[in-house]
């Protein structure tokens, strides 16, 4: 109801979208994100919401499209690299995931407080994937 009264308020639309995602309404959250991205394709929060909504709907192809599009527009967003790593990991692309985790980590370390807050998740997921450089190289070369 609040959004209908003030549809031009991006903050309100974003808050409504995140609430709908939390309430297991990913279709509506995706619509809110699409509205925000239409207004501003560079809106990081809207892109993150759109990716999360696509994943919640089980539409990984759409999530991958949104990540790829986001990386073309904003390659300095560590959250996009983290999303890319997670999607690659789901597909079984360990090498691609390791590269994306590495880029997410590099950007998070160099970034602002919001980016640095992601660092723990990035490093934890890297360890779970086993992306320390030497084991990855050894595995790629078939060395045990």
C-alpha positions as CSV (number, residue, x, y, z in Angstrom):
1,X,0.0,0.0,0.0
2,X,2.8,2.5,0.8
3,X,4.5,1.9,-2.5
4,X,1.3,2.5,-4.4
5,X,1.0,5.8,-2.7
6,X,4.6,6.8,-3.5
7,X,5.7,4.7,-6.5
8,X,8.5,7.2,-7.3
9,X,10.3,6.7,-4.0
10,X,13.2,4.4,-4.8
11,X,14.0,3.8,-1.2
12,X,10.5,2.7,-0.5
13,X,10.4,0.5,-3.5
14,X,13.7,-1.1,-2.5
15,X,12.5,-1.7,1.1
16,X,9.3,-3.3,-0.2
17,X,11.3,-5.5,-2.5
18,X,13.6,-6.8,0.2
19,X,10.6,-7.4,2.5
20,X,8.9,-9.3,-0.2
21,X,12.0,-11.4,-0.8
22,X,12.2,-12.1,2.9
23,X,8.5,-13.1,2.9
24,X,9.2,-15.7,0.1
25,X,7.6,-13.6,-2.6
26,X,10.5,-13.6,-5.1
27,X,8.3,-12.7,-8.1
28,X,7.2,-9.4,-6.5
29,X,10.7,-8.7,-5.3
30,X,12.0,-9.2,-8.8
31,X,9.4,-6.8,-10.1
32,X,10.5,-4.2,-7.6
33,X,14.1,-4.7,-8.6
34,X,13.2,-4.4,-12.3
35,X,11.4,-1.2,-11.7
36,X,14.5,0.2,-9.9
37,X,16.8,-1.0,-12.6
38,X,14.6,0.6,-15.3
39,X,15.0,3.9,-13.5
40,X,18.7,3.5,-12.9
41,X,20.6,0.5,-14.4
42,X,23.6,1.4,-12.2
43,X,21.6,0.8,-9.0
44,X,23.7,-1.7,-7.1
45,X,21.1,-2.5,-4.5
46,X,18.4,-3.1,-7.2
47,X,20.8,-5.5,-9.1
48,X,21.6,-7.4,-6.0
49,X,17.9,-7.7,-5.2
50,X,17.1,-8.8,-8.8
51,X,19.8,-11.5,-8.6
52,X,18.6,-12.7,-5.2
53,X,15.0,-12.8,-6.5
54,X,15.9,-14.8,-9.6
55,X,17.8,-17.3,-7.4
56,X,14.9,-17.6,-5.0
57,X,12.6,-18.4,-8.0
58,X,15.2,-21.1,-9.0
59,X,16.0,-19.1,-12.2
60,X,19.7,-19.4,-12.3
61,X,19.9,-18.5,-16.0
62,X,18.3,-15.2,-15.2
63,X,20.6,-14.7,-12.2
64,X,23.6,-15.4,-14.4
65,X,22.3,-12.9,-17.0
66,X,21.9,-10.2,-14.3
67,X,25.4,-10.9,-12.9
68,X,27.0,-10.7,-16.4
69,X,25.1,-7.5,-17.2
70,X,26.1,-6.0,-13.9
71,X,29.7,-6.9,-14.3
72,X,29.7,-5.2,-17.7
73,X,28.3,-2.0,-16.1
74,X,30.0,-2.2,-12.7
75,X,33.1,-4.5,-12.6
76,X,34.2,-2.9,-9.3
77,X,31.3,-4.3,-7.3
78,X,32.6,-7.1,-5.1
79,X,29.0,-8.4,-4.5
80,X,28.6,-9.1,-8.2
81,X,31.8,-11.1,-8.2
82,X,30.7,-13.0,-5.1
83,X,27.3,-13.8,-6.8
84,X,29.2,-14.9,-9.9
85,X,31.5,-17.2,-7.8
86,X,28.4,-18.7,-6.1
87,X,26.7,-19.4,-9.4
88,X,29.8,-20.9,-10.9
89,X,30.3,-23.0,-7.9
90,X,26.7,-24.3,-8.2
91,X,27.4,-25.2,-11.9
92,X,30.5,-27.1,-10.8
93,X,32.9,-24.6,-12.4
94,X,35.6,-24.6,-9.6
95,X,38.2,-22.7,-11.6
96,X,35.8,-20.0,-12.6
97,X,34.5,-19.8,-9.0
98,X,38.0,-19.5,-7.7
99,X,38.8,-16.6,-10.1
100,X,35.5,-14.8,-9.2
101,X,36.2,-15.3,-5.4
102,X,39.6,-13.9,-5.9
103,X,38.3,-10.8,-7.7
104,X,35.6,-10.3,-5.0
105,X,38.3,-10.6,-2.3
106,X,40.6,-8.1,-4.1
107,X,37.8,-5.6,-4.5
108,X,36.4,-6.1,-0.9
109,X,39.9,-5.5,0.6
110,X,40.3,-2.3,-1.4
111,X,36.7,-1.2,-1.0
112,X,34.6,0.7,1.5
113,X,33.1,-0.6,4.8
114,X,30.2,-2.3,3.0
115,X,32.6,-4.1,0.7
116,X,35.0,-5.0,3.5
117,X,32.0,-6.5,5.4
118,X,31.7,-9.2,2.7
119,X,35.3,-10.3,3.2
120,X,34.5,-12.9,5.8
121,X,31.9,-14.6,3.6
122,X,34.2,-14.5,0.6
123,X,37.1,-16.0,2.5
124,X,35.0,-18.7,4.2
125,X,33.5,-19.7,0.9
126,X,37.0,-19.8,-0.7
127,X,38.2,-22.2,2.0
128,X,35.1,-24.4,1.5
129,X,35.8,-24.5,-2.2
130,X,39.5,-25.2,-1.5
131,X,40.7,-22.3,-3.6
132,X,44.1,-21.7,-2.0
133,X,46.4,-21.2,-5.0
134,X,48.8,-24.1,-4.6
135,X,46.2,-26.9,-4.2
136,X,44.2,-25.4,-7.1
137,X,47.3,-25.4,-9.4
138,X,48.3,-28.9,-8.3
139,X,44.8,-30.2,-8.9
140,X,44.8,-28.6,-12.4
141,X,48.1,-30.3,-13.2
142,X,46.9,-33.6,-11.8
143,X,49.5,-33.5,-9.0
144,X,48.5,-35.1,-5.7
